[in-house]
Amino acid sequence: MLRLLVVIVLFLGSAIAQEKAPTPVRQNPNIDRPITNEGTTSPLEDALQKLVAVYGPVAQSNDRPNPYTRIEPWGEAPPGNNGEWAAVSGAEGGPDGSLYVLHRCHSNSCVGRTEPALVKLDPRTGKQLGVFGNNLMAFPHGLHVDFEGNVWTTDSGRGDAPGGHLVRKFSPDGELLMTLGHSGIAGDEPGMFREPTDVVVARDGTLFVTEGHMKNGPHSRLSKLAPDGTLIARYGMTGQGHLQLSAPHAIALDTEGRLFIADRDNNRIMIWDQDGNYIDQWTQFGRPSGIYIDHTDTIYVADSESWGPENPGWKKGIRIGSARTGQVHYFLEDIESQDFAHSGAEGIGVDGFGNVYGGVVRRQMLERHEPQAEQATRGATWDAASRGNKQ
């Protein structure tokens, strides 16, 4: 029996090695690294990953169909950075029909950089319509476009570098309308944030901000704020329970007003009501880095950290399903889905025509996934009159 197991392990290890040929997709020329699926130095560990991937809910999620066409890279990059995107952390369509993209200026940081962190694109052509957010940010992280078209960002910070630990609100044309928090200072008092990772705005203007970017850090939480930024309440703490989080990475609202939190380090999506009460938790969407929900309660989840020891057997990519039932309908597998390193789309969003966007940090680019037919799409919190395709 032992000899048979060894033979199986060696066979699977060999099969995995044969799958590691580079994928012919152009990467950012600023990155001197091949596109590949890198395993470990252990054939046994690679083989066990493969075994896990073929059983139960893992296989059911990995094997979902993909009716989309990938275009990578996509969109006209902002000025600077050798004419290329830096690490892209978010992309969402707005009610005006534009696409808004958040990236990290140069490589993976905006500290000391003058490049614009926010780019406004025409989703029909990928051409720039405007850039803004220059000389403001340290480590731009979360992006949200609200029902009025305002563009919200969170900055998780780089230590005490100016611009970090803030939530910002911009007009659709780039005017800075509001700044919440204290620049470069992490805190727990009202009016302060500690590594804010994402923000979402409810129809009544209430803000919800996820905080705590550090894995197993002591300040994983959800903050609820009034439209003017006044703190209403804070929910959650670090842990694995129903009212606990570990480095909550993103947040979205469905059409019923339920909160969907990417509790990434616990490999789950937490569903809470707006008063911080537990509703449910889902693991079938993998290890979530980003979440977007549209007006049909279709949920789009970016998984950039599965495979390897963090979430064995789950391939990296974008899973699309129902926020009502939890069923996974499609899986847009990443070209480095079996890489042990962080890879693939981290931020996730959809434009007014149903195109799905992945903000890719490691390969530093924006990817686009086009449906077979155009689909008029709106954000879950937008007004019914907001078509998102006015251009």
Phi, psi and omega in degrees: 000317180297319180297320178298317179298318180298317179299317180298315181298315180295322178296314180295321178299320177295320180296320179295317181302324181290341182272002190266016178295140181302144178269129186283069175239132183293129177254171178300123182295348176285351184251118179267075183203133180289152171279121186202175170242099188269121175270198176264182175275002183252111176302327180295314181294319177299318181294320178296323175302315182295322178296315180300324186292344186257008182239147168060212185296336177298309180298319181298324178282318180295331188263009178296150181291163178230099181272009183261156175253124182277135170234120185209125358280167182221148172090144179288119181289156180288170179297155179086182177054039179059028177074019181235161173292147163274193177302123181265124183252350180192153176203125179216146172282157178241168180299339178279359180093353180278165173247131180249132185234134178248127177222173191256042166064293182214119184060252185230030181200149175255002181298122178074011182255154180251355180294147177290135181276337182245136181230135178252122184241154169276116183291346177284320188244340185081004182280151179291136172251346180170161175224149177199177182088019179293146171056031182242324198251161176250303181219074181302135189232297185258148180225137177211134174251119186275182187292343177264359180091001177290146183253120182252141176227153169243149179236109183286348174085161172231082185064232180257022178298139179305140177101345183274166177063038183232155169243130183236149176238125178244152170286166178301339180262005173099005177285130178285113186262331185201142173230125181245137181107185180240122187303123176073007183236118176273138182203169182245355179285158174306137182091001180233156177232159175234104181053060178295130184258330182198164180215146173220149184242124177284168182299333179271005178093355178296138181257143174232125185236126173272142183227153177101091183271343184279131178300128182057023177291162187280358188233037174286122186195173174238127177253135177249128184229151173289165181304333179272002178096359179291130181292129177262312182195162172233139183234151173086167175203172182290133179159192184242007181281182183293334179245031180233159183219162171221108183052061178300123194260337183200165180210147177212160176246142172266183184290342177271357180088011177281147180266130176247115186249128176281092179274073196300313185287351172257009176055047182202162168258125175265134177247116180236160169276179187283358174253016176079018178269138182291135175246309184194171172218142183235138177244354187286353178261012176085210181260097195281129171257326181220150179222137171223140178231132181259186188290346176264007186061030166282132182250134180243124185234124177267128179242105183249005186228003178287187191065170182066192187291340184289322180206077190303136173087340179275123180282151176285148178156196181247124177254134183238132181200209184250127175284350179272317185254339184085002181287137175269121183263319186226154174226116179264089187294135179286155180288347174238046189291339180244033176269134181289338179276160173305131183198168176081187184291132176251310172274155183215141177195171183224143177265184184288355181249005179090004176286136182257135183242139174244127174273111187260120183275308185295315180273357174052067180196170174254126176253151181231139178238115185263131177288167181294330177221148181299138182230112178298120189229141177230158174291154184298333183261002182282159174292151182298336180280347181280106185274334180071015180217047185276351183284000000 
